[in-house]
Amino acid sequence: MPAPTLAKPAAAAPAAGGNGGAPAISIPFTRASRKKSRLAFQTGPTTLNTTVQALPPQQLPAAGYLRQIRATVTVASAGNSANVAFQPDAPFNILQQVSLLSANGDSLISTIDGFALYVQNKYGAYGTGFNDPCADPGYSLVSGSGATGGSFSFEIVIPVEIDPRDAFGALQNMAANQSYLLNLSLNSLANIYATAPTVAPTVSITATMEYWTAPATTNANGEVQATAPLGNGSVSLIQTQTPPINPGTQQNIQLLNVGNTIRHIIFILRDSSGVRTESAWPSVFNLYVNNDPWMRKTAAQWRAQHAREYRLTGGISATPAINKLDNGVYVITDFMNDGATGGARVDSSSNRNEWLVTGSATALNIEAVNWGAAASSLLVLQNNIRPSSPQAVYAPNWI
């Protein structure tokens, strides 16, 4: 798909350093600016039912440079007497659809579900080294036959910024008439619960928008300040592909989301019932770039790599769980595990040298040897970066 464009007015300000020969500045953006947050929106309580419910589109308030949206999802059940049980993707799949659009309608986050957003939080290294929503102190999931069975709460991030060291990927958001738009839909009871509560629960969402302030051109001492992040205009995209799967066979699949710089690729494999499957993952997985073999990963070696790089040593779980990898979820981390924080570890502070630059004609292929018989569908999630300039990719190490 074509790379999105952002219909945002350019700020009238001195050029920031590190952007291809721009003048040097005294005070960098992340020193001149400040991290702030504000309420973005609240919804609910909305009663879950047997259908998917689209919530009203949410326009984000204008403020500085957008970093991320942090949403707290609270589901309240009362008067239950059923022996409540959850589906494997719960509770995060209560969000049946999530998408983030620019002012002109282009997708910054293509439509994904809440479980895919959870996967991006856990494995995507946006703004941090590791962020497992299950490890949040406010995370709760109540099963069983108690009165509150079916209740749950979690915090999830809709990511925008990649690296807080230099605000790389933060997006200018100062025009009230050109708002970013967040779309959310709630899932049906049957998709969230294997056994639903006696009384349908209600869901409330409170979202906080985190951003950098827009600094003045000079400070109180008259010193020149950067008024925009390094690489201003660089955009982080989450793009998807669902290629057909031939179970029980060796298969070569072309990945179509090329033309930008790839930071990571995440795969989610499911069986014909829509349940994530670990056993059907191919014993050998290969990655080719322009027909050149780049990576060969056995399932066992790849899982060991995940455990090391994310420090997840508790094994593999069919449901989201603390300190565990997720069934059927595999991540190509090799473009963001250069050891910036000491030792091989996935981190947003990776120096970006290993990101995979692609062109519109790049042939990017994966090869499964072989899919298991139960393999039925594959979701490919790519974090693709559209930089404002080649130098912007490599900052802050470039300057």
N, C-alpha and C positions, 0 to 999 in steps of 0.2 A: 504494500500500500504506500502511497506518497507520504513523505514526511510532513507532519502537521506544521502549520505556520501559526504564529501568534500575532493577533491584531492588537498590539499594545503600542501606545505612543512612546517614542524614544525620550528618555530624560535629557533635559538640557543641562549638561554637567560636564566638567573636565573628564577626559577619558581616563579609565583605570589602567594601571600598569599591567604588563603581561599580555597585552592584546596586539601583538605584532608591531612593535616600534612606537607605541604610544608614549607620551611623556611620563617621566618618573613622577611619583607622588610622594608626599611626606607621610601620610597616614593611610594605611590600608583600610578597605571597606569594613572588615570584621572588627577593627578597632574603633573606627568612626561610628559604626552602627551599634545597635543594641538588639538583642533577641527579646521579642515581646510576644504576647499571646492575647487573644480576645475570643469571646463567644462567637462562634460562626452560626450555629442554629440549634434549635431543639425541636424534636418531633415526639408525638405520642402524648399519653399512652394510646397505642393502637392494638386492638384485639386481633390476634392471629386467627386465621380460619383455614378453610380447605383450598383456598386459591392463593396465587401470588398477588401481592398488593404493591402497586407502585406508589411510592411516597412522592409528595410534591417536589419538583426539582429545587435544589438549594443553590441560590446565588451567593457566592462568597463575598463578604464585605471587602471594600478596597482598603488596603493597608500595606505599605512598604513592599517587601519582596517575600513572596509566599514560600514557606519552608515545608510545611506539612499540615494535614488536618488530623487531629487526634479525636477519635470518636469513642465514647463510652456507651455500650449497648447493655441495657438492663431489661431482663424479662422476668415478670412477676407472675407467679402461679399461686393460687389460694384455693382452699377447699378441695384439694385433690384426694382421691382415694384409690386411683389406679396405680399399678406398679410401673411407674414411668421409666422408659428406656430411650436412649438417644440413638440416632443414626450415626454412622462412623465419621461423617464430616462435621457433625455438630460440636459445639454450638455455633461455630463461625458461619456455617451455611445458612443461618437465619437471614443473612444478606444474600438474596437470590441473584441480584445484579448490583454491580458497582461500576460507575464510569465517571471520569473527570474530563470535562471539555473546556477548550479555550473559548475566548469570546466569539470567535468566528465559527465555532462548532466543530473544530478538529479535535480528535481524541488524543489526550495526553495519557490517560489510562483507558485502554480499550475495555469493552464490557467484559467483566469477570465476575465470578461469584465470591462469596465471603470466604470460602475455604481457600481459593486461589489468592485472595488478599492476605489471609493468614500466612500462607506459604511465602508470599513476598515479604511480609514482616519478619518471618523467622529466618529465611535464608538469603534475603536480598541485600542485607547490609546497607540500608539507607540511613545515613546520618549517624551510624553507630557500628560497632563490631558485631553485636548479636542482640536480637530482640525477640524473645519468645513470649508471645501473648499469654501462654499458659503459666508463665513464671511471674506474671504481674500479681502483686498482693491483692488486688481487687478481683482476680479471676475466681469464679465459683461456678459449679455445675451440680445441681441437686437431682439425683435420680431416686427411684424407689417410691414407696407408697405414702410417704409423709404428706402432710397438708400442703407443703410448698414444693412437692415433687414437680419437676419440670422447670423450676426457676433457674436462671443463670445470669451471669454478668461477665463482661470482658471489655478490654480496651484494645482498639485496633487503629493503626495509622494508615492514612491514605498518603503515600509518599510523593514528594516533589523534589526536594533538595537531596543531593547525593552526599556531599562532603561539607560538614560545617566548618572545617578549617578555613576555607575560602568562600563559603556559601555557594559552591559550584552547583548549578542546577536550580537555585532559588529563582523564582519568576517574578518579574515586575508586576505589581498588582495595585496600582495607584489611580486607576481610572474607574470611577464609580459606574460609568455607562458601558464598561467593557469587562464584565465580571466573569470569573471562572464559574462553571456550573457543575455541581455534583449531583449525579442521579443515583438513587437507591431504590431497591425493591425488596420487600419482605417475602420470605419463602412460605410455603404451605406447611401446615401442621405435620402432614405425612412425610415430608422431606426432612423435617427437623427431628421428629420423634419416631422411634420404632413402636413405642406405645405412648400415646399422647396423654396429657393430664385430663382428669375428669372435666374440668372447666378450662376452656381455652384461655391461655395466659395473655397478658398485655406486654407490649414492648415499647420502651422509650429510648430515644437516642439523644445524647448531648454531645455536640462537636465543638472543639476548640481549635481555632486557627492559629498556627504559630508562624511568625514572620520576623524578618529583619526590618528595622526602621530605615527610612531613607535619610542619610546624613546630609547636612548642609555642605556647600562647596568649601567652606572654611570653618575652622573651629573658633573658639573665643580668643585664641591667640593669633588668629589670622593665618594659621597654617593650612595648606591645601589638603583636602580630604578626598578620597575616592567616594563617589556617590553611587556607585554600582559595583556588584561583585566582579571578581576576575571572571572573564569569559561570559559576561552578561549576555543573555540571549540564548545560551546553551540550554537545551531542553532534554529532560529525561522522559522517555516514553516506555510504557508497558504495552507490548503488542502481543497478539496471540495468533495461533494457528492450530487447527484441528485436522491433521492429515489422516486419511483412511489407514486402517491397520489390517494387515493380513495375518491372523493368528496362526501359529504353528509354522511360520515360514521365516526365511531370511529376507529382509526387506531394506531397500535403500530409499530414503525419503529426502526430498529437497526442502530445505527451510527457506521460506519465501520472504521473510522480513529482513531484507538486506538493504544496503544503501546508507546505513548509519554506522556508528561505532557500537559494538556489542559488549556489554559489561557482564551479563550472565545469561544463561539459558536454563530454564527449569522445565522438567517433564513430569506430568502426572498421568499415570497409566491406570485405566479402569477396565473391569470386566463387563460383560453384557448386562449386568444388573446395575451398573453405574457405581459399583463399589471399587475403591482403590485396591489394586492387586500387587503384591510383592513377588509372588512366585512366578508370575508371567513375564517378569522383566528378563530381557535377553542375557544370556550368560556372558556374551561379549558385545560391546557397544563401541562403534568407531565413528570418528568425526573426520570429515574431509573438507578442505578448503581449496576450491578450484582443482578438484581431483587429486590433491596432495594429501596423503594421510597425515593428520595432525595428532589424533589421540586414539589410543586403544585402551579401553577400560573394561576389566572384568567386573561383574556385579559385586564380588567380594572385595576387590581392591577399591572399587569406587565407594562402597559403604565405609570401608576403613578410612578413606580420605575424608568423607563427610564427618565421621566421628572426630577425627583429629582437628579439622579446620573449624568446626563449629563447637568443639568441646562437648559433644553430645555422646555420652558414653553409656547410656542406659539401654541400648538396643533399639529395636524397631517396634513401633506401636501401630495398631490398626486405627486408633483414635488419637487425637491430639493429646500429648502428655508431656510433662516437664522432663527434660534431660533425655528425650527420646527422638529418634528420627521417625519420619512418617512413612507408612506403607505406601509404596508405589510412587514416591516423590524422589526424583534424582536431579542433581544440580551440577551443571558444568561451572565449577568455581575457578577454573584455571586462569581466567582473565582478571581475577581480583583477589588473589591469594599470595601476593608477593612478599608477605612477611613484614609489612609496614609497622605492625605493633610488636614485632619480635616473635620469631618462629612462624612457620607456615600457618596462616590463619586468615580467614575471610574477614575483610574489614573495609568500611567506607573510606578509610584513610590510605588505602592502596595508592601507590604513586601513579597509577593509570598507564604505566608503560606497557602492560600486558593486555589492555583492552584490544579487542579485535576490530580493526578498521575494515569496513567492507564498502564496496561500490555497488551501483545498481546492477552490474553484470556479474558480481561475485557469485560463484556456485558454492553454496554451503549445504552439505549433505550429512545426514546421519545414517548409519547402517546398523540394523539389529541382527544379531546372530545368536539365536533366533528368538522371535516372540514366542511366549508360551501359548498353549492352546486356549487359555482363558482370556488372553489379551483382546480387547474389543475397541477401546477408544484411547486416544492420546491427546492431551492438551499440552501445547508448547507455549511457554511464557518467556518472552525475551525482554530484558531491560536494554533498550537501545538508546544511545546518546546521540543527539544531533547537536554538535558543538557549533558555537558561533565562529570559531576559527580553529585551525590545527593547533595553534599555540595554547588555546583554551583547554584542550584535552589534557595537556601535560602540566599546567599550572597546578599547585604552586611551585613545583620543582623546576619549572621552566625559567622562572625569574630569579 
